[in-house]
Amino acid sequence: MASGENRSDSLTGLIGSNPETHMRSLDETDRHLLTAIQKEFPLDPRPYALLGRDLSISEEEALERTNKLREKGPIRQISAIFNTRSLGYRSTLAAFKIPPERLEIAADIVSAHPGVSHNYSREHEYNLWFTIAVPPTSSLGLEKTVEIVGVEAGAVSTLLLPTVKTFKIGVTLDMTKKTEPDATWNDDAGLLENEDSPPPDPGDSKAAPLTPREIELVRNLQEDIPAGMEPFGRGAATVGLTVDEYLKEAESFVETGRMRRFAAVLYHREAGFTANAMGVWAVPEEEVEATGRIMASFRDVTHCYQRPTHPGWPYNLFTMVHAEAAEECERILDAIARATGVNDRGVLYSIRDFKKVRVKYFTPEIEEWERSRLG
């Protein structure tokens, strides 16, 4: 793996090689801080004052703890998390069937595309899975791009699995180690009433194209914030706004649905969640809506989507589960099966991370990649 910004399963650097050791070094305040800022990092001129107030610590301590968690893990980035579709981008999950002896070469080719944010090997005959996005200005389009990448990678077969419907999206790893059940489904009582309902699907409405000014703000807000007490000052100055104006623009992105939230993203393994399982489920079409909502209600399910089926691939509901061990993933998936009555499922574990980055929107790299293929 060539890029220094991508991390594989082997954890190196300041936190050591054992994520459990790092987890034990986090006290209760660290855990609550990490859980809170995954949900929302305050869009405020003095965000650490608000975080400190909520955690009953000082502003200075909130900043110091956050900086340490960024330097040593598990915080990967604090920035805007945008709704890809609402920005005019097209994206998909895709899987390649790669000859095992060619997997490393193929993974490098896939990872080299600037629109690929996640690239994993998984335990399946379709052994290379990735997410890819292309901008509204793409000359090739999404399907042609995946086709070209597949040819270059030497894929024997391809699954193109765009989102049909979103039931749940948003990785918020519960760092507080609460003792209540991991799932919100109770075999006797059913769905608990206090759970948030699934979010509206981002494809349900067509957003207006972004203005040049909005594109400039997207480019700015997607960058990791600096480590100071007033972290939004530099971004505001870059686009010629006051901090208050800058934060108002950011909040408007949230209100219109272009931004999902402004928050921290963690390295899962460094946060102690060393296993992730993609549960895929074959559900009758007429039962997808109800079943998807039940699956999405489970606290340990971070993503739940409906995706298309293909010949030889009958699975139309996908659930991502992150846990501290594979056995825990299996326990959660078993609970989902009991709650939904769906038993036709597959479980694909991630073996290796080849790439895990945030999509960078409206940058020139994809245009350069396409020009090189268009001659």
Buried (B, 14 or more C-beta within 10 A) or exposed (E): BEEEEBBEEEBEEEBBEEBEEBBEEBEEBBBBBBBBBBEBBBBBBBBBBBBBEEBEBEBEBBBEBBBEBBEBBBBBBBBBBBBBBBBBBBBBBBBBBBEEEBBBBBBBBBBBBBBBBBBBBBEBEBBBBBBBBBBEEBEBEBBBBBBBBBEBBBBEBBBBBBBBBBBBBBBBBBBEEEEEEBBBBEEEEEEEEEBEEBBEBBBEEEBEEBEEEBBBBBBBBBBBBEEEBBBBBBBBEBBEBEBEEBBEBBEEBBEEBBBBBBBBBBBBBBBBBBBBBBBBBBBEEEEBEEBBBBBBBBBBBBBBBBBBEBEEBEBBBBBBBBBBEBEBBBBBBEBBBEBBEBEEBBBBBBEBBBBBBBBBBBBEEBBEBBEEEEE
